[in-house]
């Protein structure tokens, strides 16, 4: 399974081929798992891909939630240069602030992150993303239907990319109300598809590299507890009624994703190694966040360096 992926990446890297100029008929997808602060792991993995010069070997990058943010930074060539945002106390402390719940404000401020950090503090290369021949597929969950939706068609300019990133990361309860894109309301991609494997396969991916934010030894997802149902159920009923069903069935959906990843004939999964720290959704301690980025980078480097001629 994994060697088939390495073979096509190795061949493309040696040929220097890019989308639209391939000698094979494969469609190689990079899928990036979300998980809010856990996304530091998969962000580090994208740094390794950038350092190894492997991005052109992919045809498309799919991102869910924090995975969509990491995908965007990779596609504009700034994954490594902006990695410190994960442990920058001003950025993380303003983006994630549990005390705001006392003022009935969102704990996670994606508006500050996408509309201020990504334009004024650490400008994102929106033009580079749009011009990159490697496709960008940010996912989100339709608030009325509960379906996983690929927002690629809306990410046609800077404003569209920003809206898609906010929609993909609009965590229920924690990030405020759903985000409107193209006249429809969306919530976090992870509600319906935390690892964007179903969408990638539906769009004819033949080979998959999956950047994971969960270790292989972590327990399987469980259904929401009674307390979660009581608190979050009210929010869903008011703001995203269609997304409640996939949220309630999150254990089933995640099990389906794991099955697809485990059984697809050409899939390489890269995970944080056993023993890596547990990172909560709202973690922001600089030491832990930096360690997660470094751990993710090393894990991906170990798996992908053999795919290039001279990894250095």
TADACOR-V202985 format. One line per field, one symbol per residue. phi: phi as a letter, one per 40 degrees, with the letter a starting at -180 (. if undefined). burial: 1 if it has 9 or more other C-alpha atoms within 8 Angstrom, else 0. A space follows every 10 residues. Layout:
phi=???
burial=???
//
This chain:
phi=.ccccccccc cccccgcbdg abbbbcbbbc bbcchfcccd cccccccccc ccgcdcccca bbbbfdcccc ccccccgbcc cbccdcbccc cccccbadcc ccbfbdcbbc cccccbdcbb cbdccccccc cccccbbcba bcccbgccbc cdcccbadcc ccccccccbc cdgcbgcdbc bfgbcbbddc cbacbccccc cccgcbbbbb cbbbcccccc cbcdcccccc ccdcccdcba dcccccccbc cccccccccc ccbccbbbcb bccdgcccbc cbcacdcccc cccccccccc cccbdccbcb cg
burial=1101111011 0110001110 0100001111 1111111111 1111111111 0101111111 1111111111 1111111111 0010011100 1111111001 1000011111 0111111110 0001111110 0101011111 1111010101 1101111101 1111111111 1111110111 1000111111 1111111101 1000111111 1110100000 0001000110 0110111011 1111011011 1011101001 1000011111 1110010000 0011010111 0111111111 1001111100 00
//
